[in-house]
Amino acid sequence: MSTVRRVAMISVHTSPLAQPGTGDAGGLNVYVVETAKEMARRGIEVDIFTRRTRALDGDVVELAPGVDVHHVIAGPFEGLAKEDLPGQLCAFTAGIMRELALRHEGYYDVVHSHYWLSGQVGWLAAERWGVPLVHTMHTMAKVKNAHRAEGDAPEPPGRVIGEEQVVEIADRLVANTETEARELVELYAADPGKIAVVPPGVDLATFRPGDRAQARAHLGLPADAVLLLFVGRIQPLKAPDVLVRAAAAMAEQRPELRERLVVAVLGGASGSGLAAPDSLARLADDLGIADRVRIAPPVERGELTRWFQASDLVAVPSHNESFGLVAVEAAASGAVVVAADRGGLPAAVGDGGVLVDGHDPRLWASTMLELLDDPRRRSALAERAVERAAGMGWVRTADTLVEVYEDAVDRARAPEQRREA
């Protein structure tokens, strides 16, 4: 029986109820939702605090039995960019403190904050409630600045300072990969003894292999299409332009491939990509492959699984990822993933996909053509991908997180127990 009974999760800038692939919603949202649901299945109650962004949202929404989402009013509901949210942290914290007034002392056992904005709030909440703070960075400004796309704006100094503060104050730090753990130590001077590596998981009940022909028929795709798929937010960091440029090079090198080529991009403009939301479509037009590129909004997970099943290759060309949930979801669905050799992607892909060193579209084109020319290799990669993903369910992630929570609670109680002794 776990000594942890209730957890307060904080996700200031994006709601777990938001559709991943739009706005600022992505892997963090999936992580919060899936780990919270797994905690609840273990009898641990979870309250998730997030900023209210729609007038129609209720004050409290049940995400699942044992998991409630609390909408905190902090600034206008709509039209507030993530970059503007530091100015609303005081209001958000005040809203959480009002919630505290309704709870008896010791109601929560631990606070788990996600992303640096939430860490700032979690810092105050954990101190006020007298419980340990567990923090997951998800992305880090210093890492993003070191690997940002050409022309992309750097993360501001204020974020760097805020992250450094959270790293120092947190009782435990959760890293997605060994690479991220090393970055925390080398770039943020984190105490190695506070870091726990807890890889994210995948919903194995949803993302699973299926019949390609049936998936293509369902999606209205030609049976003989060569489907190259990108899933994610459309912004320079995620580098969907690399896939579009590589596809153009492939069509130029193999004219016979052009009419069968389908480049599908499922996602919405986000972050710095909002400054030019039609840039990807214009790029495709400039490269002469606009008729081969389909840009569509994000889809729910059941439909996303069919896209993975229908694909020939799934491209994840991000300049950096703390992990890369899309790669694992694709792998679990039996897709062959081609990913940039950056950040946490090597850990996510493993030997079930192919890593590309850098973002040269010509190299991406040649790598994908080689795979398309070798169906036996693709079949072997897909089999290994499914096998690897089978051991990466959210159950494993939640089990390890509970151990981190319990350790944080035990460490917090140790000084008090010594004083009593």
N, C-alpha and C positions, 0 to 999 in steps of 0.2 A: 504494500500500500504506500503510495507516494505521500511524502510529508507536505507536498504542495497541493493546496485545495483550490485556490483562486489566483488567476493571473490577470493583470491589467496590461493589455497591449496598446501601444500608442503608434498611430500612423497619421501624422498631422496632414501631410500634403496630398494624400490620395486615399480614397475610400476603398475598403475591401469589396464594396458592392459595385465598383466601377468595372466596366468592360476592359480587360487588358488589351493593349494595343492602341488605346485612344488617350489623348491628353498625356497625363503623367502616369497612367496606369500601365503596369507591366509585370515583371517577375515578382516584384515586391508584393503586389496585391495578391498574386497566387500563393506566395509563401505564407502570408498572414492568414488567408482563408484556410488553406489546407492544414497548417500546423494548429490553428485554433480548433478546427473540427476534430483533429486527431486527439488534441488535449481533452476535448469534451467527451470523446469516446472512452477515455481513461477515467472519467469522473471528475476532471479538473474543469471548473467553470472559468470561462474567459470573457472578459469585457474588453471590447476594442473601442478606443476613442479616436475619432477622426473629425476633420473639419467639415461642417455642413456646407454643401455646395449647391443644394437645390431646396427651394421653398417647400416642395411637396414631401421631402423626406421627413419621416417621423423622428421624434426625439430619440427613440430607441427602436431598433429593428432587430428582430431575431434572425440571425444568419443561419443558425442550426440549433437544435436542442442543446442548451448549455453554452451557446455563444451569442452574445448580444453586441450589436454595433451602436455606440452612443454618438450622436451627432452634436458636436460642440459648435456654438456660434462664435466665430472669430473673423470679423470682416464681412464684406459683401458675399452673398452666396455664389455669384457668378462673376466672371471677368477679372479674377485675381490670379495673376501668374505665380508660379512657384517661387520665382525670384522676389516677389513682393511679400512672401509669407513671414520672413523674419520679423517684420513689423507687427505681425499678428500673434506672435508667440505669447506675449503677456496676456492677451485676451483669451487665447486658447487655454493657457495654464489656469487662469481664473475660472474658466468654465469647468475644468477638471476638479479644481478645489471645491467648487460648489457641489459637485458630485460626492466628494469626500465627506461633506457635511451630512450626507444621507447614509453613510456607512459607519459601522462601529470600528473602533481601533483594532488593527490587525486583520481587517477584512480581506485585504490582498496579501499574498505571501511574497510576490515578486512583481516588478515592473519590467516589461520587455519592450524596448523602444526600437523602431525601425526607421533608419535614415537619420541624418544628423539633426534635422529640425525636430524630430520626435525625441532625439536624445537630449536636446536642450530642455524640453518640457519634462521628460522622464527624470532628468537630474533633480529638478525641483520636487516633482511628485514623489519620487522615491525617498528623498530626504524628509519631506513632510509626513509621509506615511510610515517612515522608519523601516523600510524594506529595501532589499538589494535591487540594484539596477543592472539588468542584462541588456546589452545593446548589440544590434546588428547593423553594420554600416550600409550594406547593399552596394553602394558606390562610394568612391572616395575622390575628393577634389584633386588631390595631388596626383593620383593615378590618372584621372581623366585628363588633367592638364599635360601630363607627360605623353599621352597617346591620343590627343585630340586630332580630329580630322583637319585637313588644310582649310584655313579660313574660318573654322569654328571658333566661337568666343571662349576664352578661358573661364574657368570657374573663379568667382571673386574671392579676394582675400578674406572677407568676412566669413565665408563658408569654411575656409581652411582653419581659421581660428576657432570657429565653433566646433569643428570636428576634433581638433586637438584637445579642446576642453572636455568633450564627451569621452574621448579615449582615455583621458587621465582619470575622470571621475567614475566611470562605470566599474561595477564590481566584477562583471564578467563580460568579455567581448566574444561574440560568435562570428567566426569567419566561415565563408562558404567553402574555401579550398586552402590547401597549404600555401599556395601562392599568395592569397589574400592575407593569411596569417603573417607571412614574411613581410609583406608590404606594411602591415600595421606596425611591426617592430622597426623596420628600416626607415619608414617615412614618417611615422607618428610617435616613435619612441615608446610604443606600447610595452607593458610588462608581459613577457611571454607567458608567465604563470597565470595570467588572467584570460588567455585566449583559448577558446575551444573551437576546433574545426568540426563543423556540422554541415555536411553537404545537403543542399535542398533535394527534394524528391520529385516524383512524378505520379500522377493519378493513373495507376495501372488499369483501373476499371474502365477508364475513358479512352486513354491512348493505348491502342493495341493494333496489331497487324490486321489487315483485311484484304479483300479481293480488289485488286487495282482496277479491273474492268468495271466492276460494280460501282466503285467510287467515282470513276470518270463519268459513267453514265448518269449517276446522281447529280454530278456537278455540271453536266452538259459539256464535257470536254471530249474532243475527238479521241477515239481509241488509240490512234497512232501518234498522238501528240508527244512532243518532247517537253515535259513540264519541269521548268525550273521555278522553285518556290522560295519566296522570302516572306517571313512572318515577323512583324514587329512594328514599333513606332518609326515613322518616317522622319528621320533627323540625321544630321551628319555623323553622329557617334555610331549609329547602327549601320551606316554605309550601304544602303540599298543601291546607291548609284554604282557601286562596284559590280553588282550583279548585272545591272542594265548595260553597263559598258562592256562587260565580259560577254554578255549575250550578243551584243552587236558585233564583237570580234568573232564570235563563233559563227554567226550568220555570214560574215564576210569570208571566213576561211572555208566554210562548208555551205555553198549556195543551195545545195540540195536539202539542207537542214532547215532553211529559213521558213518554208511554208508549214512545217510541222512544229515549229518552235512556239511555245507559250511561256511567257515570263509573268508569273502571277505574284503580285505584291499585296499582301493583306495587312493593312494597318492605316493609321491616321497620322497626320502631321503632329509633331510634338516638339517641345523645347525650342531650340534655335531653328528647327525646321518650319515653325509657324511663320517665320519671316517670309518664306517663299513656298507656300503649301503646294504649288503646282510645279515645283522645280523638277521633280522626277518625270512627270509627264512631258515637260518641255525638253528634258534631256533625251528621252526616248524619241521624240519627234526630231530633234537635231541629229540623232544618230541614224535616223531612217528606219527605226523599228517600232514606231508608235502602234502599228497594227498588230504587233506581236506581244505587246505589253498590256496586262490587265491590272489596274490599280483598283482595289476594292476595300471597303471598310473591314475592320476586324469581324470575325464570326465567333459564335459560341463554340464551346469545346467539342461537342459532338460533330459539328460541321468541320471544325478544324482538323479533327482526326481524319475525315474523308480526304481533305486536301493533302495531308501527309501521305495517306495511303495511295493517292492518285499520282504522287510526284515521282519523277525520275531522280531528281536531286533537290535537296533543301539547302539553301545557302545561308550561312550565318557569318557575314563578313565584317562584323563589328570591330571598331578600333579598340574597344576594350569591353569586357563583360566580367562582373565579379563571379559569375558562374555561367549563365546561359541556359535558362529553363527551356527555351524553344528547342534547343539542340537535343535535350533529353526527351522532350515530348515527341519530337519527330522520330527519334531513335526507337522509342517504345512503340511507335506506330509502324515500324518496319521500313522507315525511310532511310535513304543514304544521305548523310550530312556532310557538307563541305564547309569547313569553318576556318576563320582566321586563327592563326596560332598566337593568340593574345589572351592575357588575363586568365580567367577560369575556364575558358573554352576547351583547352586540352584535357582538363579533368572531366568536363561534361561529355566530351566526345570519346575519349579513350581510343581503343583500337576498333571501335565500331563506326568510324568515319574517317575523313581525310582532312588534314590540317594544311593550310596554305600560309606560307611565310610572307606576310605583307599584304598589300592591297593593289598590286599591279593588275589591272584588268586582263592583260595578256596572259599572265601566269594563271589567273583564275580560269580564263578561257581554255587554256591548254590542259589544265587539271581536269576540268569538267568534260572536255572532249575525250580525254583518255578514259575516264570512267564510263562515258556513254558507249565507247567502243569496246568495253570489256564487261559484258553482262554477267559473266561468271564472278568477276571480282565484286561487282555491285551486289550480287546475291549473297556472297560470303560476308560482305560488310554488313548487310542488312540483318543477317542471322546473328552476327556478333553483337550488333547494336541492340537487338531485342533481348538477347541474353544478358547483356550488361544492365539494361534498363530494368530488367526483372528484379534486380537486387537494389533498386534505388527508389523504392516506394516511400511515400510520406510517413508510413509507419516507422521506418527506420529513423527518419529525421526527427519525428516527435519523440521517440524513445530516447534519443541522445539529448534532445533539448530538455526533457524532463530531468535527466541526470545533471545537466548544467544548472537548471533552476534549483534542484535540491542541494547541489554543492554550494551555490551562492547563498542559499538560506542557511546552510550549516555554517559557512564561514562567518555570516553576519551574526549568528547566535553564539559563536564560540567565545568572543570576549565577555558577553553577558554571563555565560555559563561559568567562565573562569572567575568572574567577580563573585558569583553566588557561592562558588566552592571555597 
